[in-house]
Amino acid sequence: DRVAVERKSLPDLVMCLGRERERFERELARTFRDYGYTGSRRTAQYCGNTGDASDVVGLPGIHVEAKHQEKMCLYDWVAQAKRDSKGTGDLPAVFHKKNYAEVLVTMPLDDWMQLYREWEAGQELEEGT
Protein backbone atom coordinates (compact mmCIF):
# COMPACT_ATOMS: atom_id res chain seq x y z
CA ASP A 1 0.00 0.00 0.00
CA ARG A 2 1.26 3.43 -0.94
CA VAL A 3 0.13 6.91 -0.04
CA ALA A 4 0.71 9.93 -2.25
CA VAL A 5 1.84 13.06 -0.44
CA GLU A 6 1.80 16.46 -2.07
CA ARG A 7 4.51 18.79 -0.89
CA LYS A 8 3.86 22.50 -1.00
CA SER A 9 6.26 25.36 -0.76
CA LEU A 10 5.71 27.75 2.16
CA PRO A 11 4.26 30.50 -0.09
CA ASP A 12 1.82 27.99 -1.66
CA LEU A 13 0.79 26.75 1.79
CA VAL A 14 0.20 30.30 3.07
CA MET A 15 -1.89 31.08 -0.04
CA CYS A 16 -4.05 27.99 0.56
CA LEU A 17 -4.63 28.97 4.17
CA GLY A 18 -5.58 32.48 3.08
CA ARG A 19 -8.16 31.12 0.66
CA GLU A 20 -9.69 28.99 3.42
CA ARG A 21 -9.96 32.06 5.67
CA GLU A 22 -11.55 34.08 2.84
CA ARG A 23 -14.02 31.28 2.12
CA PHE A 24 -15.06 31.08 5.78
CA GLU A 25 -15.50 34.86 6.04
CA ARG A 26 -17.72 34.82 2.93
CA GLU A 27 -19.66 31.87 4.37
CA LEU A 28 -20.24 33.78 7.62
CA ALA A 29 -21.40 36.91 5.80
CA ARG A 30 -23.81 34.78 3.72
CA THR A 31 -25.14 33.10 6.87
CA PHE A 32 -25.71 36.48 8.55
CA ARG A 33 -27.59 37.66 5.44
CA ASP A 34 -29.71 34.48 5.55
CA TYR A 35 -30.66 35.47 9.12
CA GLY A 36 -31.82 38.86 7.83
CA TYR A 37 -28.70 40.99 8.32
CA THR A 38 -28.65 42.02 4.67
CA GLY A 39 -25.71 44.43 4.99
CA SER A 40 -23.33 41.68 6.14
CA ARG A 41 -20.14 41.41 4.15
CA ARG A 42 -16.49 40.50 4.43
CA THR A 43 -14.41 43.59 5.16
CA ALA A 44 -11.42 44.81 3.19
CA GLN A 45 -9.27 44.77 6.33
CA TYR A 46 -7.27 41.86 4.94
CA CYS A 47 -5.53 44.30 2.63
CA GLY A 48 -5.47 47.27 4.99
CA ASN A 49 -8.23 49.23 3.24
CA THR A 50 -10.57 49.88 6.14
CA GLY A 51 -10.59 51.27 9.64
CA ASP A 52 -12.80 48.39 10.77
CA ALA A 53 -10.82 45.51 12.22
CA SER A 54 -13.77 43.08 12.10
CA ASP A 55 -13.42 40.22 9.63
CA VAL A 56 -17.12 40.46 8.77
CA VAL A 57 -19.43 43.43 9.35
CA GLY A 58 -23.20 43.60 9.47
CA LEU A 59 -24.10 42.42 12.97
CA PRO A 60 -24.71 45.71 14.83
CA GLY A 61 -22.88 45.85 18.15
CA ILE A 62 -20.75 42.75 17.50
CA HIS A 63 -17.08 42.65 16.52
CA VAL A 64 -16.69 39.48 14.42
CA GLU A 65 -13.38 37.64 14.55
CA ALA A 66 -13.59 34.72 12.09
CA LYS A 67 -11.33 31.67 12.46
CA HIS A 68 -11.39 28.49 10.38
CA GLN A 69 -8.64 26.33 11.81
CA GLU A 70 -8.17 22.82 13.08
CA LYS A 71 -6.10 23.88 16.06
CA MET A 72 -8.14 25.97 18.45
CA CYS A 73 -6.42 28.87 20.20
CA LEU A 74 -9.56 30.34 21.73
CA TYR A 75 -7.98 32.52 24.42
CA ASP A 76 -5.59 34.05 21.90
CA TRP A 77 -8.44 34.66 19.48
CA VAL A 78 -10.66 36.24 22.14
CA ALA A 79 -7.75 38.46 23.19
CA GLN A 80 -7.38 39.55 19.55
CA ALA A 81 -11.11 40.28 19.26
CA LYS A 82 -11.02 42.30 22.49
CA ARG A 83 -7.99 44.24 21.32
CA ASP A 84 -9.46 44.93 17.88
CA SER A 85 -12.85 46.00 19.25
CA LYS A 86 -11.47 48.25 21.98
CA GLY A 87 -13.07 51.68 21.90
CA THR A 88 -15.76 50.72 19.38
CA GLY A 89 -18.51 49.77 21.82
CA ASP A 90 -18.90 46.45 19.98
CA LEU A 91 -18.91 43.16 21.88
CA PRO A 92 -16.00 40.92 20.82
CA ALA A 93 -17.04 37.50 19.51
CA VAL A 94 -15.00 34.77 17.85
CA PHE A 95 -16.87 32.77 15.21
CA HIS A 96 -14.87 29.60 14.69
CA LYS A 97 -15.00 26.21 13.09
CA LYS A 98 -12.83 23.35 12.04
CA ASN A 99 -13.29 21.15 8.99
CA TYR A 100 -16.57 19.23 8.84
CA ALA A 101 -17.89 20.92 11.99
CA GLU A 102 -20.54 23.49 12.77
CA VAL A 103 -19.69 27.12 13.46
CA LEU A 104 -19.38 27.99 17.14
CA VAL A 105 -19.23 31.39 18.83
CA THR A 106 -16.97 32.18 21.79
CA MET A 107 -17.07 35.40 23.78
CA PRO A 108 -16.23 36.64 27.29
CA LEU A 109 -18.84 35.67 29.91
CA ASP A 110 -19.64 39.28 30.88
CA ASP A 111 -20.46 40.10 27.26
CA TRP A 112 -22.58 36.98 26.89
CA MET A 113 -24.50 37.89 30.06
CA GLN A 114 -25.15 41.35 28.58
CA LEU A 115 -26.68 39.72 25.49
CA TYR A 116 -28.68 37.30 27.63
CA ARG A 117 -30.10 40.08 29.80
CA GLU A 118 -31.24 41.93 26.66
CA TRP A 119 -32.88 38.75 25.37
CA GLU A 120 -34.52 38.12 28.75
CA ALA A 121 -35.87 41.70 28.89
CA GLY A 122 -37.37 41.21 25.43
CA GLN A 123 -39.07 38.00 26.59
CA GLU A 124 -40.59 39.81 29.57
CA LEU A 125 -41.95 42.54 27.25
CA GLU A 126 -43.52 39.91 25.00
CA GLU A 127 -45.15 38.21 27.99
CA GLY A 128 -46.30 41.56 29.40
CA THR A 129 -44.67 41.08 32.81
C-alpha positions in Angstrom: 0.0 0.0 0.0 1.3 3.4 -0.9 0.1 6.9 0.0 0.7 9.9 -2.3 1.8 13.1 -0.4 1.8 16.5 -2.1 4.5 18.8 -0.9 3.9 22.5 -1.0 6.3 25.4 -0.8 5.7 27.8 2.2 4.3 30.5 -0.1 1.8 28.0 -1.7 0.8 26.8 1.8 0.2 30.3 3.1 -1.9 31.1 0.0 -4.1 28.0 0.6 -4.6 29.0 4.2 -5.6 32.5 3.1 -8.2 31.1 0.7 -9.7 29.0 3.4 -10.0 32.1 5.7 -11.6 34.1 2.8 -14.0 31.3 2.1 -15.1 31.1 5.8 -15.5 34.9 6.0 -17.7 34.8 2.9 -19.7 31.9 4.4 -20.2 33.8 7.6 -21.4 36.9 5.8 -23.8 34.8 3.7 -25.1 33.1 6.9 -25.7 36.5 8.5 -27.6 37.7 5.4 -29.7 34.5 5.6 -30.7 35.5 9.1 -31.8 38.9 7.8 -28.7 41.0 8.3 -28.6 42.0 4.7 -25.7 44.4 5.0 -23.3 41.7 6.1 -20.1 41.4 4.1 -16.5 40.5 4.4 -14.4 43.6 5.2 -11.4 44.8 3.2 -9.3 44.8 6.3 -7.3 41.9 4.9 -5.5 44.3 2.6 -5.5 47.3 5.0 -8.2 49.2 3.2 -10.6 49.9 6.1 -10.6 51.3 9.6 -12.8 48.4 10.8 -10.8 45.5 12.2 -13.8 43.1 12.1 -13.4 40.2 9.6 -17.1 40.5 8.8 -19.4 43.4 9.3 -23.2 43.6 9.5 -24.1 42.4 13.0 -24.7 45.7 14.8 -22.9 45.9 18.1 -20.7 42.7 17.5 -17.1 42.6 16.5 -16.7 39.5 14.4 -13.4 37.6 14.5 -13.6 34.7 12.1 -11.3 31.7 12.5 -11.4 28.5 10.4 -8.6 26.3 11.8 -8.2 22.8 13.1 -6.1 23.9 16.1 -8.1 26.0 18.4 -6.4 28.9 20.2 -9.6 30.3 21.7 -8.0 32.5 24.4 -5.6 34.1 21.9 -8.4 34.7 19.5 -10.7 36.2 22.1 -7.7 38.5 23.2 -7.4 39.5 19.6 -11.1 40.3 19.3 -11.0 42.3 22.5 -8.0 44.2 21.3 -9.5 44.9 17.9 -12.9 46.0 19.3 -11.5 48.2 22.0 -13.1 51.7 21.9 -15.8 50.7 19.4 -18.5 49.8 21.8 -18.9 46.5 20.0 -18.9 43.2 21.9 -16.0 40.9 20.8 -17.0 37.5 19.5 -15.0 34.8 17.9 -16.9 32.8 15.2 -14.9 29.6 14.7 -15.0 26.2 13.1 -12.8 23.3 12.0 -13.3 21.2 9.0 -16.6 19.2 8.8 -17.9 20.9 12.0 -20.5 23.5 12.8 -19.7 27.1 13.5 -19.4 28.0 17.1 -19.2 31.4 18.8 -17.0 32.2 21.8 -17.1 35.4 23.8 -16.2 36.6 27.3 -18.8 35.7 29.9 -19.6 39.3 30.9 -20.5 40.1 27.3 -22.6 37.0 26.9 -24.5 37.9 30.1 -25.2 41.3 28.6 -26.7 39.7 25.5 -28.7 37.3 27.6 -30.1 40.1 29.8 -31.2 41.9 26.7 -32.9 38.8 25.4 -34.5 38.1 28.8 -35.9 41.7 28.9 -37.4 41.2 25.4 -39.1 38.0 26.6 -40.6 39.8 29.6 -41.9 42.5 27.3 -43.5 39.9 25.0 -45.1 38.2 28.0 -46.3 41.6 29.4 -44.7 41.1 32.8 
